[in-house]
Amino acid sequence: MRVLPGILEHENYGIALPTGSPYREPINQAILAMNEDGTYRQLYDRWFGDDPGR
């Protein structure tokens, strides 16, 4: 793994997978669905409290 300089795109999570992992796209789709239906926000608030930046 290598840390790149700067921020390419701000995300509220990070998941490390091996290069070429077949799980990358299913994980991305699951996170997208959770964002769209509010599940991600509910889990975030439950475990980390309200996000002061929202």
LODRENKOL-236160 format. One line per 5 residues: for each residue z, y, x of N, C-alpha, C. Coordinates in steps of 0.02 Angstrom, whole numbers, plus 50000, padded with zeros to 5 digits. Layout:
LODRENKOL-236160
Z,Y,X,Z,Y,X,Z,Y,X; ... .
//
This chain:
LODRENKOL-236160
50000,49943,50042,50000,50000,50000,50000,50061,50045; 49968,50114,50022,49964,50176,50059,49976,50234,50011; 50016,50282,50031,50029,50342,49991,49976,50393,50009; 49941,50417,49958,49888,50466,49968,49917,50537,49965; 49888,50583,50002,49913,50651,49999,49895,50684,49933 .
49939,50726,49908,49926,50762,49846,49930,50718,49784; 49919,50749,49727,49920,50713,49663,49850,50714,49635; 49822,50655,49624,49755,50650,49596,49755,50664,49521; 49803,50634,49487,49811,50645,49415,49884,50630,49399; 49918,50674,49363,49988,50664,49347,49996,50609,49295 .
50038,50561,49311,50055,50507,49264,50131,50501,49264; 50158,50476,49210,50231,50467,49203,50254,50398,49222; 50213,50359,49254,50230,50292,49272,50188,50270,49332; 50206,50216,49362,50166,50187,49416,50179,50112,49419; 50126,50075,49426,50131,50002,49431,50087,49981,49490 .
50116,49946,49537,50078,49922,49595,50052,49851,49582; 49988,49842,49593,49956,49777,49585,49913,49764,49646; 49901,49701,49662,49855,49687,49718,49785,49712,49702; 49748,49729,49754,49679,49750,49746,49640,49696,49708; 49602,49716,49658,49562,49669,49620,49600,49628,49569 .
49662,49647,49554,49702,49609,49507,49669,49607,49438; 49668,49548,49406,49640,49543,49339,49686,49574,49286; 49747,49593,49306,49795,49620,49258,49789,49696,49251; 49752,49728,49295,49748,49802,49294,49724,49829,49226; 49668,49805,49202,49640,49832,49140,49684,49815,49080 .
49709,49753,49073,49753,49739,49015,49817,49782,49016; 49845,49794,49075,49904,49837,49079,49886,49908,49059; 49831,49934,49085,49809,50002,49066,49799,50008,48991; 49768,49958,48960,49756,49960,48888,49821,49957,48849; 49869,49916,48872,49933,49911,48838,49971,49977,48842 .
49970,50009,48900,50004,50074,48908,49971,50127,48865; 49905,50127,48863,49869,50175,48821,49888,50165,48747; 49889,50103,48724,49907,50089,48654,49979,50112,48640; 50025,50100,48688,50094,50121,48679,50100,50197,48675; 50060,50232,48714,50059,50305,48711,50033,50329,48644 .
49981,50297,48619,49950,50319,48556,49994,50306,48495; 50031,50251,48495,50071,50236,48436,50144,50259,48440; 50162,50292,48496,50229,50319,48503,50281,50273,48534; 50262,50211,48547,50309,50163,48576,50332,50185,48645; 50287,50211,48686,50306,50233,48753,50359,50287,48750 .
50351,50336,48706,50399,50390,48698,50467,50364,48676; 50467,50317,48628,50530,50288,48604,50567,50253,48660; 50531,50213,48700,50562,50178,48755,50587,50226,48809; 50547,50277,48823,50566,50326,48874,50631,50361,48852; 50632,50384,48790,50691,50420,48765,50753,50374,48765 .
50743,50311,48747,50800,50264,48745,50830,50253,48813; 50788,50243,48864,50812,50224,48930,50822,50282,48977; 50787,50339,48967,50793,50394,49014,50815,50459,48981; 50822,50460,48916,50840,50522,48881,50779,50564,48866; 50790,50618,48830,50734,50662,48813,50704,50691,48877 .
50639,50696,48877,50601,50725,48933,50603,50801,48927; 50635,50836,48974,50639,50909,48968,50572,50944,48974; 50522,50910,49000,50456,50940,49010,50410,50935,48951; 50433,50904,48897,50386,50898,48840,50395,50951,48789 .
//
